[in-house]
Amino acid sequence: MDPHHLRLLRELGDRGSVAAVARSLHITPSAVSQQLNTLQRSAPVPLTERSGRRLVLTEAGRALAAAAVEVLTALDRADRAVGAYLDDPAAPVTVSAFHSAALTWFPPLARRVPGVRCADEDVARADFPGLVGDYDLVIAHRLAHSPPWPAGRVTVVPLVYEPLYVAMAADSPLAGKSRLTAVDVAGEPWISVHEGFPVEGVLTAIGAAAGRPLDIVHRINEFTVTASMVAAGAALALLPGYTTVPDPRLVLRPLADLPVGRHIDVLARPEALHRAAVRVVLEALREISRAGGAS
């Protein structure tokens, strides 16, 4: 049964006539009668009857009208509860982020917004949009040349564009060069991410620019582990310019002939942004990202 139809039945019982109901709801008497007829079709017994020229409730109609009061009261409570939930700036908010963003942004975010609930989710680029079903906000990354996020499915809020640099041990001969090219680095062993993850395509592009495929000796997704391996002299790697933890054992250099970077964005279901608490967390993320790239 439609709550609006139940309200009309209740109004008829309280006001005593179709005309009075129509005046109170600012609709025509014929509209009232039509909607009461629709309600009647869902009931197994008559809900109204004629008393002279007036339409009045039957005993069954009065019973349903009394029940309608409880239904409408419950719906009003539910509506108020939803409103309070949407308007509460301190309600819990769930946020996921890939590892390097989580390492850099989660600590200041947790200090600023005590109600935030953080989780790390390092997935292939194509899988980030699917996370919005599990989290209010999803911090995702994609390479500059990769396809955009599916705007029809998610709301996208750009945070920052982060350059990717060639990382090497501080004592590497390459560290003494102020500029590097794809040819300079192509002959070195490399650490790559796993297949399907954003940075992998950049390594393929470096090899293409140098005219030879790169020698991938390790596949590690966690940039903090990669940074430790690079610092130990195990190989070169691409590391992000803002979210890499500073380490005196590391040197980062841009590629002069192949500048690369990634977009860091927040993905969310459109309805999630209706919540005040979600908007508070989103604004905190924007402030953190503006405070020094991604620091």
JOGIBEL-V618743 format. One line per field, one symbol per residue. ss: DSSP state (H for helix, E for strand, L for the rest). Layout:
ss: ???
//
This chain:
ss: LLHHHHHHHHHHHHHLLHHHHHHHHLLLHHHHHHHHHHHHHLLLLLLEEEELLEEEELHHHHHHHHHHHHHHHHHHHHHHHHHHHHHLLLLLEEEEELHHHHHHHHHHHHHHLLLEEEEELLLLHHHLHHHHHLLLEEEEEEELLLLLLLLLLLEEEEEEEEEEEEEEELLLHHHHLLLELHHHHHLLEEEELLLLLLLHHHHHHHHHHHLLLLEEEEELLLHHHHHHHHHLLLLEEEEELLLLLLLLLEEEELELLLLEEEEEEEEELHHHHHLHHHHHHHHHHHHHHHLLLLL
//
